[in-house]
Amino acid sequence: MKRENHPNFNKTHSEQTKDKMSRAKGTTIYVYSLDHQLINTFSSAAKAGESLKSSHKTILKYARYRPVSESKYIFSLEVLNPSSK
């Protein structure tokens, strides 16, 4: 099918639809303070990056491999247990 024959050609998604797609496809990012208090939750690394003025790749790197970022946040892909300090 050619681009111009596609039913969504030249159409844009609403913000609500974009948010639903982001939640469905995204990786939830949990942001904690150094004392393990939940600060914020983002539906995707891209949303976290936008809010924290950082690249989504950097957010994912810290969430996957490093316990504390240079900005003194703890990023996680899962909810942290408060007793696991």
ChimeraX commands (.cxc) that place a marker at each C-alpha (Angstrom):
marker #1 position 0.00,0.00,0.00 radius 0.5
marker #1 position 1.38,3.39,-0.95 radius 0.5
marker #1 position 1.62,6.12,1.65 radius 0.5
marker #1 position -1.10,8.28,0.17 radius 0.5
marker #1 position -3.49,5.31,0.07 radius 0.5
marker #1 position -3.03,4.51,3.75 radius 0.5
marker #1 position -6.17,5.41,5.79 radius 0.5
marker #1 position -4.10,7.46,8.27 radius 0.5
marker #1 position -2.08,9.35,5.67 radius 0.5
marker #1 position -1.83,13.05,6.54 radius 0.5
marker #1 position -3.72,12.57,9.83 radius 0.5
marker #1 position -2.41,13.15,13.34 radius 0.5
marker #1 position -3.23,11.37,16.57 radius 0.5
marker #1 position -4.90,13.19,19.45 radius 0.5
marker #1 position -2.89,13.72,22.64 radius 0.5
marker #1 position -5.13,11.18,24.37 radius 0.5
marker #1 position -4.37,8.57,21.70 radius 0.5
marker #1 position -0.64,9.35,21.84 radius 0.5
marker #1 position -0.71,8.88,25.61 radius 0.5
marker #1 position -2.50,5.51,25.28 radius 0.5
marker #1 position 0.05,4.32,22.71 radius 0.5
marker #1 position 2.90,5.48,24.91 radius 0.5
marker #1 position 1.56,3.57,27.90 radius 0.5
marker #1 position 1.01,0.46,25.80 radius 0.5
marker #1 position 4.45,0.48,24.17 radius 0.5
marker #1 position 6.54,2.27,26.77 radius 0.5
marker #1 position 8.61,1.02,29.64 radius 0.5
marker #1 position 7.40,2.37,32.98 radius 0.5
marker #1 position 10.14,4.34,34.74 radius 0.5
marker #1 position 10.07,4.89,38.50 radius 0.5
marker #1 position 12.10,7.80,39.87 radius 0.5
marker #1 position 13.21,7.70,43.51 radius 0.5
marker #1 position 15.15,9.98,45.81 radius 0.5
marker #1 position 18.32,8.63,47.41 radius 0.5
marker #1 position 16.32,7.65,50.49 radius 0.5
marker #1 position 14.08,5.46,48.28 radius 0.5
marker #1 position 11.05,7.76,48.32 radius 0.5
marker #1 position 9.08,7.56,45.08 radius 0.5
marker #1 position 9.24,10.96,43.39 radius 0.5
marker #1 position 7.52,10.29,40.08 radius 0.5
marker #1 position 6.39,7.59,37.68 radius 0.5
marker #1 position 6.56,7.95,33.90 radius 0.5
marker #1 position 4.80,5.84,31.29 radius 0.5
marker #1 position 7.95,5.68,29.17 radius 0.5
marker #1 position 11.63,6.54,29.18 radius 0.5
marker #1 position 10.89,9.20,26.57 radius 0.5
marker #1 position 8.39,10.92,28.90 radius 0.5
marker #1 position 10.90,10.73,31.77 radius 0.5
marker #1 position 13.58,12.16,29.52 radius 0.5
marker #1 position 11.37,15.05,28.45 radius 0.5
marker #1 position 10.50,15.92,32.03 radius 0.5
marker #1 position 14.04,15.53,33.39 radius 0.5
marker #1 position 15.77,17.15,30.41 radius 0.5
marker #1 position 17.68,14.00,29.53 radius 0.5
marker #1 position 17.86,11.46,26.75 radius 0.5
marker #1 position 15.55,8.45,26.95 radius 0.5
marker #1 position 18.61,6.29,26.31 radius 0.5
marker #1 position 20.32,7.75,29.39 radius 0.5
marker #1 position 17.22,7.16,31.52 radius 0.5
marker #1 position 17.04,3.53,30.40 radius 0.5
marker #1 position 20.77,3.02,30.98 radius 0.5
marker #1 position 20.48,4.18,34.59 radius 0.5
marker #1 position 17.26,2.23,35.15 radius 0.5
marker #1 position 18.82,-0.98,33.85 radius 0.5
marker #1 position 22.43,-0.86,35.02 radius 0.5
marker #1 position 23.23,1.86,37.56 radius 0.5
marker #1 position 21.75,2.36,41.00 radius 0.5
marker #1 position 22.23,6.17,41.20 radius 0.5
marker #1 position 22.45,8.72,38.40 radius 0.5
marker #1 position 24.71,11.76,38.36 radius 0.5
marker #1 position 21.66,13.88,39.17 radius 0.5
marker #1 position 21.18,11.91,42.41 radius 0.5
marker #1 position 18.03,10.10,41.42 radius 0.5
marker #1 position 17.46,6.38,41.47 radius 0.5
marker #1 position 15.78,5.17,38.29 radius 0.5
marker #1 position 14.09,1.79,38.27 radius 0.5
marker #1 position 12.04,-0.38,35.93 radius 0.5
marker #1 position 10.15,-1.80,38.92 radius 0.5
marker #1 position 8.71,-0.58,42.19 radius 0.5
marker #1 position 11.39,-0.62,44.87 radius 0.5
marker #1 position 10.76,-2.15,48.24 radius 0.5
marker #1 position 11.19,0.65,50.87 radius 0.5
marker #1 position 12.94,-1.78,53.22 radius 0.5
marker #1 position 15.63,-2.63,50.63 radius 0.5
marker #1 position 17.74,0.48,51.22 radius 0.5
marker link #1:1,2 radius 0.2
marker link #1:2,3 radius 0.2
marker link #1:3,4 radius 0.2
marker link #1:4,5 radius 0.2
marker link #1:5,6 radius 0.2
marker link #1:6,7 radius 0.2
marker link #1:7,8 radius 0.2
marker link #1:8,9 radius 0.2
marker link #1:9,10 radius 0.2
marker link #1:10,11 radius 0.2
marker link #1:11,12 radius 0.2
marker link #1:12,13 radius 0.2
marker link #1:13,14 radius 0.2
marker link #1:14,15 radius 0.2
marker link #1:15,16 radius 0.2
marker link #1:16,17 radius 0.2
marker link #1:17,18 radius 0.2
marker link #1:18,19 radius 0.2
marker link #1:19,20 radius 0.2
marker link #1:20,21 radius 0.2
marker link #1:21,22 radius 0.2
marker link #1:22,23 radius 0.2
marker link #1:23,24 radius 0.2
marker link #1:24,25 radius 0.2
marker link #1:25,26 radius 0.2
marker link #1:26,27 radius 0.2
marker link #1:27,28 radius 0.2
marker link #1:28,29 radius 0.2
marker link #1:29,30 radius 0.2
marker link #1:30,31 radius 0.2
marker link #1:31,32 radius 0.2
marker link #1:32,33 radius 0.2
marker link #1:33,34 radius 0.2
marker link #1:34,35 radius 0.2
marker link #1:35,36 radius 0.2
marker link #1:36,37 radius 0.2
marker link #1:37,38 radius 0.2
marker link #1:38,39 radius 0.2
marker link #1:39,40 radius 0.2
marker link #1:40,41 radius 0.2
marker link #1:41,42 radius 0.2
marker link #1:42,43 radius 0.2
marker link #1:43,44 radius 0.2
marker link #1:44,45 radius 0.2
marker link #1:45,46 radius 0.2
marker link #1:46,47 radius 0.2
marker link #1:47,48 radius 0.2
marker link #1:48,49 radius 0.2
marker link #1:49,50 radius 0.2
marker link #1:50,51 radius 0.2
marker link #1:51,52 radius 0.2
marker link #1:52,53 radius 0.2
marker link #1:53,54 radius 0.2
marker link #1:54,55 radius 0.2
marker link #1:55,56 radius 0.2
marker link #1:56,57 radius 0.2
marker link #1:57,58 radius 0.2
marker link #1:58,59 radius 0.2
marker link #1:59,60 radius 0.2
marker link #1:60,61 radius 0.2
marker link #1:61,62 radius 0.2
marker link #1:62,63 radius 0.2
marker link #1:63,64 radius 0.2
marker link #1:64,65 radius 0.2
marker link #1:65,66 radius 0.2
marker link #1:66,67 radius 0.2
marker link #1:67,68 radius 0.2
marker link #1:68,69 radius 0.2
marker link #1:69,70 radius 0.2
marker link #1:70,71 radius 0.2
marker link #1:71,72 radius 0.2
marker link #1:72,73 radius 0.2
marker link #1:73,74 radius 0.2
marker link #1:74,75 radius 0.2
marker link #1:75,76 radius 0.2
marker link #1:76,77 radius 0.2
marker link #1:77,78 radius 0.2
marker link #1:78,79 radius 0.2
marker link #1:79,80 radius 0.2
marker link #1:80,81 radius 0.2
marker link #1:81,82 radius 0.2
marker link #1:82,83 radius 0.2
marker link #1:83,84 radius 0.2
marker link #1:84,85 radius 0.2
view
